[in-house]
């Protein structure tokens, strides 16, 4: 899943380590989310969005999932 975390961090001059400490994960987790190797859980995505004073949809790109689930399946 794509995210704007790296962009938001750079704009606000926040390191991966600072963000990781603020949301209770390791720096490696933030790195993995930023490069798309790991999808944040809903609670983690919420914490990250809240840290940036944004909503989840403004931080994470859900467009690859649009249209899925309309028949009850993912």
Predicted model as a PDB file, atoms N, CA, C, CB and O in Angstrom, pLDDT in the B-factor column:
MODEL        1                                                                  
ATOM      1  N   UNK A   1       0.846  -1.171   0.000  1.00 86.00           N  
ATOM      2  CA  UNK A   1       0.000   0.000   0.000  1.00 86.00           C  
ATOM      3  C   UNK A   1       0.897   1.242   0.000  1.00 86.00           C  
ATOM      4  CB  UNK A   1      -0.966  -0.006   1.225  1.00 86.00           C  
ATOM      5  O   UNK A   1       1.885   1.309   0.732  1.00 86.00           O  
ATOM      6  N   UNK A   2       0.546   2.194  -0.809  1.00 92.00           N  
ATOM      7  CA  UNK A   2       1.313   3.440  -0.866  1.00 92.00           C  
ATOM      8  C   UNK A   2       0.890   4.359   0.278  1.00 92.00           C  
ATOM      9  CB  UNK A   2       1.116   4.149  -2.236  1.00 92.00           C  
ATOM     10  O   UNK A   2      -0.247   4.327   0.747  1.00 92.00           O  
ATOM     11  N   UNK A   3       1.844   5.171   0.704  1.00 95.00           N  
ATOM     12  CA  UNK A   3       1.534   6.145   1.745  1.00 95.00           C  
ATOM     13  C   UNK A   3       2.310   7.435   1.491  1.00 95.00           C  
ATOM     14  CB  UNK A   3       1.864   5.576   3.148  1.00 95.00           C  
ATOM     15  O   UNK A   3       3.236   7.475   0.681  1.00 95.00           O  
ATOM     16  N   UNK A   4       1.918   8.467   2.189  1.00 97.00           N  
ATOM     17  CA  UNK A   4       2.588   9.763   2.099  1.00 97.00           C  
ATOM     18  C   UNK A   4       3.466  10.005   3.324  1.00 97.00           C  
ATOM     19  CB  UNK A   4       1.558  10.892   1.954  1.00 97.00           C  
ATOM     20  O   UNK A   4       3.857  11.142   3.590  1.00 97.00           O  
ATOM     21  N   UNK A   5       3.777   8.948   4.068  1.00 98.00           N  
ATOM     22  CA  UNK A   5       4.509   9.114   5.314  1.00 98.00           C  
ATOM     23  C   UNK A   5       5.868   9.766   5.089  1.00 98.00           C  
ATOM     24  CB  UNK A   5       4.685   7.773   5.997  1.00 98.00           C  
ATOM     25  O   UNK A   5       6.218  10.717   5.788  1.00 98.00           O  
ATOM     26  N   UNK A   6       6.631   9.273   4.134  1.00 97.00           N  
ATOM     27  CA  UNK A   6       7.969   9.835   3.886  1.00 97.00           C  
ATOM     28  C   UNK A   6       7.862  11.314   3.532  1.00 97.00           C  
ATOM     29  CB  UNK A   6       8.688   9.063   2.748  1.00 97.00           C  
ATOM     30  O   UNK A   6       8.627  12.134   4.039  1.00 97.00           O  
ATOM     31  N   UNK A   7       6.926  11.651   2.673  1.00 97.00           N  
ATOM     32  CA  UNK A   7       6.720  13.044   2.263  1.00 97.00           C  
ATOM     33  C   UNK A   7       6.337  13.912   3.462  1.00 97.00           C  
ATOM     34  CB  UNK A   7       5.630  13.131   1.175  1.00 97.00           C  
ATOM     35  O   UNK A   7       6.870  15.008   3.637  1.00 97.00           O  
ATOM     36  N   UNK A   8       5.428  13.425   4.271  1.00 98.00           N  
ATOM     37  CA  UNK A   8       4.989  14.184   5.447  1.00 98.00           C  
ATOM     38  C   UNK A   8       6.124  14.364   6.447  1.00 98.00           C  
ATOM     39  CB  UNK A   8       3.808  13.484   6.123  1.00 98.00           C  
ATOM     40  O   UNK A   8       6.281  15.433   7.036  1.00 98.00           O  
ATOM     41  N   UNK A   9       6.915  13.307   6.633  1.00 98.00           N  
ATOM     42  CA  UNK A   9       8.043  13.399   7.560  1.00 98.00           C  
ATOM     43  C   UNK A   9       9.050  14.446   7.099  1.00 98.00           C  
ATOM     44  CB  UNK A   9       8.728  12.039   7.702  1.00 98.00           C  
ATOM     45  O   UNK A   9       9.530  15.259   7.889  1.00 98.00           O  
ATOM     46  N   UNK A  10       9.361  14.409   5.806  1.00 97.00           N  
ATOM     47  CA  UNK A  10      10.351  15.345   5.256  1.00 97.00           C  
ATOM     48  C   UNK A  10       9.858  16.783   5.347  1.00 97.00           C  
ATOM     49  CB  UNK A  10      10.668  14.993   3.796  1.00 97.00           C  
ATOM     50  O   UNK A  10      10.625  17.687   5.679  1.00 97.00           O  
ATOM     51  N   UNK A  11       8.588  16.992   5.054  1.00 97.00           N  
ATOM     52  CA  UNK A  11       8.016  18.345   5.144  1.00 97.00           C  
ATOM     53  C   UNK A  11       8.119  18.890   6.560  1.00 97.00           C  
ATOM     54  CB  UNK A  11       6.546  18.341   4.693  1.00 97.00           C  
ATOM     55  O   UNK A  11       8.348  20.081   6.768  1.00 97.00           O  
ATOM     56  N   UNK A  12       7.951  18.010   7.517  1.00 97.00           N  
ATOM     57  CA  UNK A  12       7.934  18.439   8.926  1.00 97.00           C  
ATOM     58  C   UNK A  12       9.265  18.194   9.640  1.00 97.00           C  
ATOM     59  CB  UNK A  12       6.826  17.717   9.672  1.00 97.00           C  
ATOM     60  O   UNK A  12       9.395  18.407  10.846  1.00 97.00           O  
ATOM     61  N   UNK A  13      10.247  17.739   8.859  1.00 98.00           N  
ATOM     62  CA  UNK A  13      11.596  17.488   9.385  1.00 98.00           C  
ATOM     63  C   UNK A  13      11.587  16.528  10.575  1.00 98.00           C  
ATOM     64  CB  UNK A  13      12.248  18.803   9.798  1.00 98.00           C  
ATOM     65  O   UNK A  13      12.179  16.793  11.621  1.00 98.00           O  
ATOM     66  N   UNK A  14      10.897  15.406  10.379  1.00 98.00           N  
ATOM     67  CA  UNK A  14      10.774  14.375  11.404  1.00 98.00           C  
ATOM     68  C   UNK A  14      11.512  13.131  10.905  1.00 98.00           C  
ATOM     69  CB  UNK A  14       9.261  14.057  11.725  1.00 98.00           C  
ATOM     70  O   UNK A  14      11.321  12.721   9.760  1.00 98.00           O  
ATOM     71  N   UNK A  15      12.334  12.540  11.733  1.00 98.00           N  
ATOM     72  CA  UNK A  15      13.046  11.322  11.342  1.00 98.00           C  
ATOM     73  C   UNK A  15      12.136  10.104  11.474  1.00 98.00           C  
ATOM     74  CB  UNK A  15      14.314  11.136  12.199  1.00 98.00           C  
ATOM     75  O   UNK A  15      11.099  10.151  12.135  1.00 98.00           O  
ATOM     76  N   UNK A  16      12.544   9.025  10.837  1.00 98.00           N  
ATOM     77  CA  UNK A  16      11.801   7.776  10.980  1.00 98.00           C  
ATOM     78  C   UNK A  16      11.796   7.341  12.438  1.00 98.00           C  
ATOM     79  CB  UNK A  16      12.408   6.671  10.088  1.00 98.00           C  
ATOM     80  O   UNK A  16      10.787   6.845  12.939  1.00 98.00           O  
ATOM     81  N   UNK A  17      12.909   7.524  13.109  1.00 98.00           N  
ATOM     82  CA  UNK A  17      13.022   7.142  14.512  1.00 98.00           C  
ATOM     83  C   UNK A  17      12.047   7.939  15.379  1.00 98.00           C  
ATOM     84  CB  UNK A  17      14.457   7.348  15.006  1.00 98.00           C  
ATOM     85  O   UNK A  17      11.397   7.374  16.258  1.00 98.00           O  
ATOM     86  N   UNK A  18      11.943   9.245  15.137  1.00 98.00           N  
ATOM     87  CA  UNK A  18      11.017  10.082  15.914  1.00 98.00           C  
ATOM     88  C   UNK A  18       9.575   9.629  15.720  1.00 98.00           C  
ATOM     89  CB  UNK A  18      11.161  11.561  15.512  1.00 98.00           C  
ATOM     90  O   UNK A  18       8.816   9.516  16.682  1.00 98.00           O  
ATOM     91  N   UNK A  19       9.205   9.372  14.473  1.00 98.00           N  
ATOM     92  CA  UNK A  19       7.845   8.917  14.193  1.00 98.00           C  
ATOM     93  C   UNK A  19       7.599   7.554  14.836  1.00 98.00           C  
ATOM     94  CB  UNK A  19       7.597   8.847  12.671  1.00 98.00           C  
ATOM     95  O   UNK A  19       6.551   7.326  15.440  1.00 98.00           O  
ATOM     96  N   UNK A  20       8.561   6.659  14.705  1.00 98.00           N  
ATOM     97  CA  UNK A  20       8.427   5.322  15.279  1.00 98.00           C  
ATOM     98  C   UNK A  20       8.201   5.393  16.792  1.00 98.00           C  
ATOM     99  CB  UNK A  20       9.676   4.481  14.969  1.00 98.00           C  
ATOM    100  O   UNK A  20       7.312   4.726  17.322  1.00 98.00           O  
ATOM    101  N   UNK A  21       8.990   6.186  17.470  1.00 98.00           N  
ATOM    102  CA  UNK A  21       8.834   6.336  18.918  1.00 98.00           C  
ATOM    103  C   UNK A  21       7.464   6.905  19.272  1.00 98.00           C  
ATOM    104  CB  UNK A  21       9.935   7.236  19.480  1.00 98.00           C  
ATOM    105  O   UNK A  21       6.839   6.480  20.244  1.00 98.00           O  
ATOM    106  N   UNK A  22       7.006   7.865  18.483  1.00 98.00           N  
ATOM    107  CA  UNK A  22       5.722   8.522  18.758  1.00 98.00           C  
ATOM    108  C   UNK A  22       4.534   7.577  18.611  1.00 98.00           C  
ATOM    109  CB  UNK A  22       5.539   9.706  17.833  1.00 98.00           C  
ATOM    110  O   UNK A  22       3.535   7.716  19.317  1.00 98.00           O  
ATOM    111  N   UNK A  23       4.643   6.610  17.689  1.00 98.00           N  
ATOM    112  CA  UNK A  23       3.504   5.720  17.438  1.00 98.00           C  
ATOM    113  C   UNK A  23       3.726   4.310  17.991  1.00 98.00           C  
ATOM    114  CB  UNK A  23       3.229   5.641  15.945  1.00 98.00           C  
ATOM    115  O   UNK A  23       2.877   3.435  17.821  1.00 98.00           O  
ATOM    116  N   UNK A  24       4.853   4.093  18.645  1.00 98.00           N  
ATOM    117  CA  UNK A  24       5.078   2.830  19.335  1.00 98.00           C  
ATOM    118  C   UNK A  24       5.522   1.652  18.496  1.00 98.00           C  
ATOM    119  CB  UNK A  24       3.877   2.461  20.009  1.00 98.00           C  
ATOM    120  O   UNK A  24       5.171   0.509  18.790  1.00 98.00           O  
ATOM    121  N   UNK A  25       6.297   1.923  17.445  1.00 98.00           N  
ATOM    122  CA  UNK A  25       6.839   0.839  16.615  1.00 98.00           C  
ATOM    123  C   UNK A  25       8.336   1.070  16.428  1.00 98.00           C  
ATOM    124  CB  UNK A  25       6.107   0.763  15.226  1.00 98.00           C  
ATOM    125  O   UNK A  25       8.886   2.046  16.938  1.00 98.00           O  
ATOM    126  N   UNK A  26       8.985   0.176  15.702  1.00 98.00           N  
ATOM    127  CA  UNK A  26      10.409   0.341  15.420  1.00 98.00           C  
ATOM    128  C   UNK A  26      10.608   1.211  14.179  1.00 98.00           C  
ATOM    129  CB  UNK A  26      11.087  -1.032  15.227  1.00 98.00           C  
ATOM    130  O   UNK A  26       9.696   1.404  13.375  1.00 98.00           O  
ATOM    131  N   UNK A  27      11.821   1.723  14.055  1.00 98.00           N  
ATOM    132  CA  UNK A  27      12.166   2.495  12.854  1.00 98.00           C  
ATOM    133  C   UNK A  27      12.029   1.611  11.617  1.00 98.00           C  
ATOM    134  CB  UNK A  27      13.611   3.065  12.956  1.00 98.00           C  
ATOM    135  O   UNK A  27      11.614   2.079  10.557  1.00 98.00           O  
ATOM    136  N   UNK A  28      12.376   0.341  11.754  1.00 98.00           N  
ATOM    137  CA  UNK A  28      12.285  -0.592  10.629  1.00 98.00           C  
ATOM    138  C   UNK A  28      10.844  -0.744  10.146  1.00 98.00           C  
ATOM    139  CB  UNK A  28      12.850  -1.959  11.026  1.00 98.00           C  
ATOM    140  O   UNK A  28      10.604  -0.906   8.949  1.00 98.00           O  
ATOM    141  N   UNK A  29       9.891  -0.692  11.066  1.00 98.00           N  
ATOM    142  CA  UNK A  29       8.476  -0.769  10.671  1.00 98.00           C  
ATOM    143  C   UNK A  29       8.099   0.436   9.826  1.00 98.00           C  
ATOM    144  CB  UNK A  29       7.561  -0.855  11.914  1.00 98.00           C  
ATOM    145  O   UNK A  29       7.433   0.296   8.801  1.00 98.00           O  
ATOM    146  N   UNK A  30       8.525   1.624  10.257  1.00 98.00           N  
ATOM    147  CA  UNK A  30       8.239   2.842   9.474  1.00 98.00           C  
ATOM    148  C   UNK A  30       8.881   2.743   8.102  1.00 98.00           C  
ATOM    149  CB  UNK A  30       8.749   4.109  10.211  1.00 98.00           C  
ATOM    150  O   UNK A  30       8.253   3.079   7.098  1.00 98.00           O  
ATOM    151  N   UNK A  31      10.128   2.285   8.048  1.00 98.00           N  
ATOM    152  CA  UNK A  31      10.811   2.109   6.764  1.00 98.00           C  
ATOM    153  C   UNK A  31      10.025   1.164   5.863  1.00 98.00           C  
ATOM    154  CB  UNK A  31      12.237   1.574   6.978  1.00 98.00           C  
ATOM    155  O   UNK A  31       9.809   1.458   4.688  1.00 98.00           O  
ATOM    156  N   UNK A  32       9.600   0.030   6.413  1.00 97.00           N  
ATOM    157  CA  UNK A  32       8.857  -0.961   5.630  1.00 97.00           C  
ATOM    158  C   UNK A  32       7.533  -0.417   5.115  1.00 97.00           C  
ATOM    159  CB  UNK A  32       8.605  -2.199   6.463  1.00 97.00           C  
ATOM    160  O   UNK A  32       7.133  -0.718   3.991  1.00 97.00           O  
ATOM    161  N   UNK A  33       6.859   0.373   5.919  1.00 97.00           N  
ATOM    162  CA  UNK A  33       5.597   0.989   5.477  1.00 97.00           C  
ATOM    163  C   UNK A  33       5.887   1.979   4.349  1.00 97.00           C  
ATOM    164  CB  UNK A  33       4.873   1.709   6.667  1.00 97.00           C  
ATOM    165  O   UNK A  33       5.177   2.003   3.344  1.00 97.00           O  
ATOM    166  N   UNK A  34       6.919   2.787   4.515  1.00 97.00           N  
ATOM    167  CA  UNK A  34       7.235   3.805   3.510  1.00 97.00           C  
ATOM    168  C   UNK A  34       7.586   3.202   2.154  1.00 97.00           C  
ATOM    169  CB  UNK A  34       8.383   4.666   3.991  1.00 97.00           C  
ATOM    170  O   UNK A  34       7.238   3.773   1.119  1.00 97.00           O  
ATOM    171  N   UNK A  35       8.270   2.058   2.141  1.00 96.00           N  
ATOM    172  CA  UNK A  35       8.660   1.447   0.866  1.00 96.00           C  
ATOM    173  C   UNK A  35       7.627   0.447   0.347  1.00 96.00           C  
ATOM    174  CB  UNK A  35       9.998   0.756   1.016  1.00 96.00           C  
ATOM    175  O   UNK A  35       7.823  -0.151  -0.711  1.00 96.00           O  
ATOM    176  N   UNK A  36       6.532   0.262   1.083  1.00 93.00           N  
ATOM    177  CA  UNK A  36       5.453  -0.597   0.632  1.00 93.00           C  
ATOM    178  C   UNK A  36       5.645  -2.077   0.900  1.00 93.00           C  
ATOM    179  CB  UNK A  36       5.259  -0.403  -0.796  1.00 93.00           C  
ATOM    180  O   UNK A  36       4.932  -2.904   0.332  1.00 93.00           O  
ATOM    181  N   UNK A  37       6.603  -2.429   1.763  1.00 95.00           N  
ATOM    182  CA  UNK A  37       6.825  -3.838   2.088  1.00 95.00           C  
ATOM    183  C   UNK A  37       5.927  -4.320   3.220  1.00 95.00           C  
ATOM    184  CB  UNK A  37       8.275  -4.061   2.462  1.00 95.00           C  
ATOM    185  O   UNK A  37       5.808  -5.522   3.455  1.00 95.00           O  
ATOM    186  N   UNK A  38       5.304  -3.396   3.912  1.00 94.00           N  
ATOM    187  CA  UNK A  38       4.468  -3.733   5.064  1.00 94.00           C  
ATOM    188  C   UNK A  38       3.245  -2.834   5.048  1.00 94.00           C  
ATOM    189  CB  UNK A  38       5.254  -3.582   6.404  1.00 94.00           C  
ATOM    190  O   UNK A  38       3.352  -1.630   4.813  1.00 94.00           O  
ATOM    191  N   UNK A  39       2.094  -3.416   5.296  1.00 94.00           N  
ATOM    192  CA  UNK A  39       0.857  -2.647   5.388  1.00 94.00           C  
ATOM    193  C   UNK A  39       0.544  -2.437   6.860  1.00 94.00           C  
ATOM    194  CB  UNK A  39      -0.324  -3.367   4.656  1.00 94.00           C  
ATOM    195  O   UNK A  39       0.444  -3.394   7.628  1.00 94.00           O  
ATOM    196  N   UNK A  40       0.394  -1.198   7.240  1.00 96.00           N  
ATOM    197  CA  UNK A  40       0.100  -0.878   8.638  1.00 96.00           C  
ATOM    198  C   UNK A  40      -1.257  -1.429   9.046  1.00 96.00           C  
ATOM    199  CB  UNK A  40       0.141   0.638   8.864  1.00 96.00           C  
ATOM    200  O   UNK A  40      -2.203  -1.424   8.259  1.00 96.00           O  
ATOM    201  N   UNK A  41      -1.342  -1.900  10.268  1.00 96.00           N  
ATOM    202  CA  UNK A  41      -2.632  -2.317  10.815  1.00 96.00           C  
ATOM    203  C   UNK A  41      -3.511  -1.069  10.937  1.00 96.00           C  
ATOM    204  CB  UNK A  41      -2.463  -3.041  12.212  1.00 96.00           C  
ATOM    205  O   UNK A  41      -3.018   0.058  10.893  1.00 96.00           O  
ATOM    206  N   UNK A  42      -4.794  -1.285  11.088  1.00 96.00           N  
ATOM    207  CA  UNK A  42      -5.705  -0.159  11.238  1.00 96.00           C  
ATOM    208  C   UNK A  42      -5.340   0.704  12.453  1.00 96.00           C  
ATOM    209  CB  UNK A  42      -7.143  -0.663  11.363  1.00 96.00           C  
ATOM    210  O   UNK A  42      -5.300   1.929  12.337  1.00 96.00           O  
ATOM    211  N   UNK A  43      -5.073   0.092  13.618  1.00 97.00           N  
ATOM    212  CA  UNK A  43      -4.698   0.931  14.768  1.00 97.00           C  
ATOM    213  C   UNK A  43      -3.403   1.725  14.524  1.00 97.00           C  
ATOM    214  CB  UNK A  43      -4.533   0.059  16.012  1.00 97.00           C  
ATOM    215  O   UNK A  43      -3.300   2.881  14.933  1.00 97.00           O  
ATOM    216  N   UNK A  44      -2.429   1.111  13.865  1.00 98.00           N  
ATOM    217  CA  UNK A  44      -1.181   1.821  13.577  1.00 98.00           C  
ATOM    218  C   UNK A  44      -1.412   2.935  12.555  1.00 98.00           C  
ATOM    219  CB  UNK A  44      -0.111   0.840  13.061  1.00 98.00           C  
ATOM    220  O   UNK A  44      -0.887   4.038  12.705  1.00 98.00           O  
ATOM    221  N   UNK A  45      -2.187   2.648  11.534  1.00 97.00           N  
ATOM    222  CA  UNK A  45      -2.495   3.681  10.526  1.00 97.00           C  
ATOM    223  C   UNK A  45      -3.191   4.861  11.191  1.00 97.00           C  
ATOM    224  CB  UNK A  45      -3.388   3.101   9.387  1.00 97.00           C  
ATOM    225  O   UNK A  45      -2.915   6.015  10.862  1.00 97.00           O  
ATOM    226  N   UNK A  46      -4.086   4.577  12.119  1.00 98.00           N  
ATOM    227  CA  UNK A  46      -4.781   5.632  12.851  1.00 98.00           C  
ATOM    228  C   UNK A  46      -3.793   6.466  13.660  1.00 98.00           C  
ATOM    229  CB  UNK A  46      -5.850   5.033  13.774  1.00 98.00           C  
ATOM    230  O   UNK A  46      -3.864   7.695  13.656  1.00 98.00           O  
ATOM    231  N   UNK A  47      -2.869   5.794  14.356  1.00 98.00           N  
ATOM    232  CA  UNK A  47      -1.877   6.519  15.165  1.00 98.00           C  
ATOM    233  C   UNK A  47      -1.000   7.413  14.295  1.00 98.00           C  
ATOM    234  CB  UNK A  47      -0.999   5.531  15.948  1.00 98.00           C  
ATOM    235  O   UNK A  47      -0.708   8.551  14.662  1.00 98.00           O  
ATOM    236  N   UNK A  48      -0.583   6.897  13.145  1.00 98.00           N  
ATOM    237  CA  UNK A  48       0.258   7.676  12.236  1.00 98.00           C  
ATOM    238  C   UNK A  48      -0.510   8.887  11.717  1.00 98.00           C  
ATOM    239  CB  UNK A  48       0.745   6.804  11.059  1.00 98.00           C  
ATOM    240  O   UNK A  48       0.005  10.005  11.723  1.00 98.00           O  
ATOM    241  N   UNK A  49      -1.736   8.662  11.271  1.00 98.00           N  
ATOM    242  CA  UNK A  49      -2.554   9.773  10.766  1.00 98.00           C  
ATOM    243  C   UNK A  49      -2.786  10.812  11.856  1.00 98.00           C  
ATOM    244  CB  UNK A  49      -3.906   9.254  10.235  1.00 98.00           C  
ATOM    245  O   UNK A  49      -2.684  12.014  11.608  1.00 98.00           O  
ATOM    246  N   UNK A  50      -3.094  10.352  13.049  1.00 98.00           N  
ATOM    247  CA  UNK A  50      -3.332  11.266  14.166  1.00 98.00           C  
ATOM    248  C   UNK A  50      -2.066  12.055  14.499  1.00 98.00           C  
ATOM    249  CB  UNK A  50      -3.815  10.487  15.405  1.00 98.00           C  
ATOM    250  O   UNK A  50      -2.141  13.241  14.822  1.00 98.00           O  
ATOM    251  N   UNK A  51      -0.922  11.411  14.423  1.00 98.00           N  
ATOM    252  CA  UNK A  51       0.349  12.097  14.679  1.00 98.00           C  
ATOM    253  C   UNK A  51       0.519  13.287  13.746  1.00 98.00           C  
ATOM    254  CB  UNK A  51       1.531  11.126  14.514  1.00 98.00           C  
ATOM    255  O   UNK A  51       0.989  14.348  14.157  1.00 98.00           O  
ATOM    256  N   UNK A  52       0.129  13.102  12.478  1.00 98.00           N  
ATOM    257  CA  UNK A  52       0.235  14.176  11.487  1.00 98.00           C  
ATOM    258  C   UNK A  52      -1.004  15.074  11.455  1.00 98.00           C  
ATOM    259  CB  UNK A  52       0.468  13.583  10.111  1.00 98.00           C  
ATOM    260  O   UNK A  52      -1.110  15.963  10.611  1.00 98.00           O  
ATOM    261  N   UNK A  53      -1.940  14.836  12.380  1.00 98.00           N  
ATOM    262  CA  UNK A  53      -3.178  15.608  12.462  1.00 98.00           C  
ATOM    263  C   UNK A  53      -3.967  15.520  11.151  1.00 98.00           C  
ATOM    264  CB  UNK A  53      -2.870  17.079  12.798  1.00 98.00           C  
ATOM    265  O   UNK A  53      -4.460  16.518  10.627  1.00 98.00           O  
ATOM    266  N   UNK A  54      -4.068  14.289  10.645  1.00 98.00           N  
ATOM    267  CA  UNK A  54      -4.757  14.028   9.393  1.00 98.00           C  
ATOM    268  C   UNK A  54      -5.677  12.829   9.584  1.00 98.00           C  
ATOM    269  CB  UNK A  54      -3.746  13.781   8.236  1.00 98.00           C  
ATOM    270  O   UNK A  54      -5.647  12.173  10.625  1.00 98.00           O  
ATOM    271  N   UNK A  55      -6.495  12.547   8.571  1.00 97.00           N  
ATOM    272  CA  UNK A  55      -7.289  11.329   8.579  1.00 97.00           C  
ATOM    273  C   UNK A  55      -6.518  10.258   7.804  1.00 97.00           C  
ATOM    274  CB  UNK A  55      -8.713  11.570   7.960  1.00 97.00           C  
ATOM    275  O   UNK A  55      -5.653  10.570   6.985  1.00 97.00           O  
ATOM    276  N   UNK A  56      -6.844   9.004   8.073  1.00 97.00           N  
ATOM    277  CA  UNK A  56      -6.122   7.885   7.465  1.00 97.00           C  
ATOM    278  C   UNK A  56      -6.086   7.999   5.941  1.00 97.00           C  
ATOM    279  CB  UNK A  56      -6.767   6.559   7.872  1.00 97.00           C  
ATOM    280  O   UNK A  56      -5.042   7.782   5.325  1.00 97.00           O  
ATOM    281  N   UNK A  57      -7.214   8.336   5.341  1.00 95.00           N  
ATOM    282  CA  UNK A  57      -7.286   8.406   3.873  1.00 95.00           C  
ATOM    283  C   UNK A  57      -6.369   9.465   3.282  1.00 95.00           C  
ATOM    284  CB  UNK A  57      -8.706   8.681   3.441  1.00 95.00           C  
ATOM    285  O   UNK A  57      -6.027   9.385   2.102  1.00 95.00           O  
ATOM    286  N   UNK A  58      -5.964  10.454   4.068  1.00 96.00           N  
ATOM    287  CA  UNK A  58      -5.049  11.472   3.566  1.00 96.00           C  
ATOM    288  C   UNK A  58      -3.589  11.049   3.684  1.00 96.00           C  
ATOM    289  CB  UNK A  58      -5.264  12.770   4.310  1.00 96.00           C  
ATOM    290  O   UNK A  58      -2.711  11.678   3.094  1.00 96.00           O  
ATOM    291  N   UNK A  59      -3.326   9.995   4.436  1.00 97.00           N  
ATOM    292  CA  UNK A  59      -1.958   9.507   4.615  1.00 97.00           C  
ATOM    293  C   UNK A  59      -1.708   8.258   3.774  1.00 97.00           C  
ATOM    294  CB  UNK A  59      -1.685   9.208   6.095  1.00 97.00           C  
ATOM    295  O   UNK A  59      -0.622   8.086   3.219  1.00 97.00           O  
ATOM    296  N   UNK A  60      -2.715   7.388   3.680  1.00 96.00           N  
ATOM    297  CA  UNK A  60      -2.576   6.125   2.969  1.00 96.00           C  
ATOM    298  C   UNK A  60      -3.438   6.114   1.715  1.00 96.00           C  
ATOM    299  CB  UNK A  60      -2.949   4.953   3.878  1.00 96.00           C  
ATOM    300  O   UNK A  60      -4.547   6.650   1.710  1.00 96.00           O  
ATOM    301  N   UNK A  61      -2.920   5.497   0.643  1.00 91.00           N  
ATOM    302  CA  UNK A  61      -3.621   5.426  -0.637  1.00 91.00           C  
ATOM    303  C   UNK A  61      -4.372   4.100  -0.736  1.00 91.00           C  
ATOM    304  CB  UNK A  61      -2.627   5.584  -1.821  1.00 91.00           C  
ATOM    305  O   UNK A  61      -3.762   3.041  -0.883  1.00 91.00           O  
ATOM    306  N   UNK A  62      -5.682   4.170  -0.655  1.00 84.00           N  
ATOM    307  CA  UNK A  62      -6.517   2.984  -0.721  1.00 84.00           C  
ATOM    308  C   UNK A  62      -7.072   2.730  -2.120  1.00 84.00           C  
ATOM    309  CB  UNK A  62      -7.647   3.108   0.257  1.00 84.00           C  
ATOM    310  O   UNK A  62      -7.936   1.869  -2.286  1.00 84.00           O  
ATOM    311  N   UNK A  63      -6.596   3.457  -3.128  1.00 83.00           N  
ATOM    312  CA  UNK A  63      -7.178   3.345  -4.471  1.00 83.00           C  
ATOM    313  C   UNK A  63      -7.067   1.937  -5.052  1.00 83.00           C  
ATOM    314  CB  UNK A  63      -6.504   4.326  -5.404  1.00 83.00           C  
ATOM    315  O   UNK A  63      -7.914   1.536  -5.850  1.00 83.00           O  
ATOM    316  N   UNK A  64      -6.043   1.183  -4.668  1.00 79.00           N  
ATOM    317  CA  UNK A  64      -5.922  -0.182  -5.193  1.00 79.00           C  
ATOM    318  C   UNK A  64      -7.012  -1.096  -4.651  1.00 79.00           C  
ATOM    319  CB  UNK A  64      -4.552  -0.759  -4.853  1.00 79.00           C  
ATOM    320  O   UNK A  64      -7.236  -2.180  -5.189  1.00 79.00           O  
ATOM    321  N   UNK A  65      -7.683  -0.674  -3.604  1.00 75.00           N  
ATOM    322  CA  UNK A  65      -8.747  -1.481  -3.004  1.00 75.00           C  
ATOM    323  C   UNK A  65     -10.140  -1.011  -3.396  1.00 75.00           C  
ATOM    324  CB  UNK A  65      -8.618  -1.463  -1.505  1.00 75.00           C  
ATOM    325  O   UNK A  65     -11.127  -1.644  -3.020  1.00 75.00           O  
ATOM    326  N   UNK A  66     -10.243   0.071  -4.133  1.00 72.00           N  
ATOM    327  CA  UNK A  66     -11.558   0.592  -4.514  1.00 72.00           C  
ATOM    328  C   UNK A  66     -12.266  -0.418  -5.400  1.00 72.00           C  
ATOM    329  CB  UNK A  66     -11.428   1.956  -5.241  1.00 72.00           C  
ATOM    330  O   UNK A  66     -11.668  -0.996  -6.308  1.00 72.00           O  
ATOM    331  N   UNK A  67     -13.514  -0.617  -5.132  1.00 69.00           N  
ATOM    332  CA  UNK A  67     -14.311  -1.544  -5.911  1.00 69.00           C  
ATOM    333  C   UNK A  67     -14.310  -2.953  -5.354  1.00 69.00           C  
ATOM    334  CB  UNK A  67     -13.823  -1.567  -7.310  1.00 69.00           C  
ATOM    335  O   UNK A  67     -15.137  -3.778  -5.743  1.00 69.00           O  
ATOM    336  N   UNK A  68     -13.385  -3.236  -4.442  1.00 62.00           N  
ATOM    337  CA  UNK A  68     -13.346  -4.564  -3.828  1.00 62.00           C  
ATOM    338  C   UNK A  68     -14.342  -4.626  -2.685  1.00 62.00           C  
ATOM    339  CB  UNK A  68     -11.924  -4.902  -3.325  1.00 62.00           C  
ATOM    340  O   UNK A  68     -14.603  -3.620  -2.024  1.00 62.00           O  
ATOM    341  N   UNK A  69     -14.880  -5.774  -2.460  1.00 56.00           N  
ATOM    342  CA  UNK A  69     -15.764  -5.986  -1.327  1.00 56.00           C  
ATOM    343  C   UNK A  69     -17.223  -5.691  -1.595  1.00 56.00           C  
ATOM    344  CB  UNK A  69     -15.315  -5.165  -0.205  1.00 56.00           C  
ATOM    345  O   UNK A  69     -18.045  -5.843  -0.691  1.00 56.00           O  
ATOM    346  N   UNK A  70     -17.579  -5.276  -2.792  1.00 55.00           N  
ATOM    347  CA  UNK A  70     -18.972  -4.949  -3.066  1.00 55.00           C  
ATOM    348  C   UNK A  70     -19.855  -6.183  -3.050  1.00 55.00           C  
ATOM    349  CB  UNK A  70     -19.091  -4.249  -4.400  1.00 55.00           C  
ATOM    350  O   UNK A  70     -21.060  -6.088  -2.814  1.00 55.00           O  
ATOM    351  N   UNK A  71     -19.256  -7.351  -3.303  1.00 55.00           N  
ATOM    352  CA  UNK A  71     -20.027  -8.587  -3.250  1.00 55.00           C  
ATOM    353  C   UNK A  71     -19.785  -9.336  -1.951  1.00 55.00           C  
ATOM    354  CB  UNK A  71     -19.682  -9.476  -4.433  1.00 55.00           C  
ATOM    355  O   UNK A  71     -20.129 -10.510  -1.817  1.00 55.00           O  
ATOM    356  N   UNK A  72     -19.182  -8.627  -0.989  1.00 50.00           N  
ATOM    357  CA  UNK A  72     -18.912  -9.235   0.308  1.00 50.00           C  
ATOM    358  C   UNK A  72     -17.570  -9.925   0.385  1.00 50.00           C  
ATOM    359  CB  UNK A  72     -19.980 -10.210   0.636  1.00 50.00           C  
ATOM    360  O   UNK A  72     -17.226 -10.496   1.420  1.00 50.00           O  
ATOM    361  N   UNK A  73     -16.794  -9.882  -0.707  1.00 58.00           N  
ATOM    362  CA  UNK A  73     -15.491 -10.518  -0.732  1.00 58.00           C  
ATOM    363  C   UNK A  73     -14.393  -9.469  -0.924  1.00 58.00           C  
ATOM    364  CB  UNK A  73     -15.430 -11.578  -1.845  1.00 58.00           C  
ATOM    365  O   UNK A  73     -14.605  -8.430  -1.549  1.00 58.00           O  
ATOM    366  N   UNK A  74     -13.249  -9.763  -0.385  1.00 53.00           N  
ATOM    367  CA  UNK A  74     -12.101  -8.869  -0.575  1.00 53.00           C  
ATOM    368  C   UNK A  74     -11.171  -9.408  -1.621  1.00 53.00           C  
ATOM    369  CB  UNK A  74     -11.348  -8.665   0.728  1.00 53.00           C  
ATOM    370  O   UNK A  74     -10.148  -8.790  -1.916  1.00 53.00           O  
TER     371      UNK A  74                                                      
ENDMDL                                                                          
END                                                                             
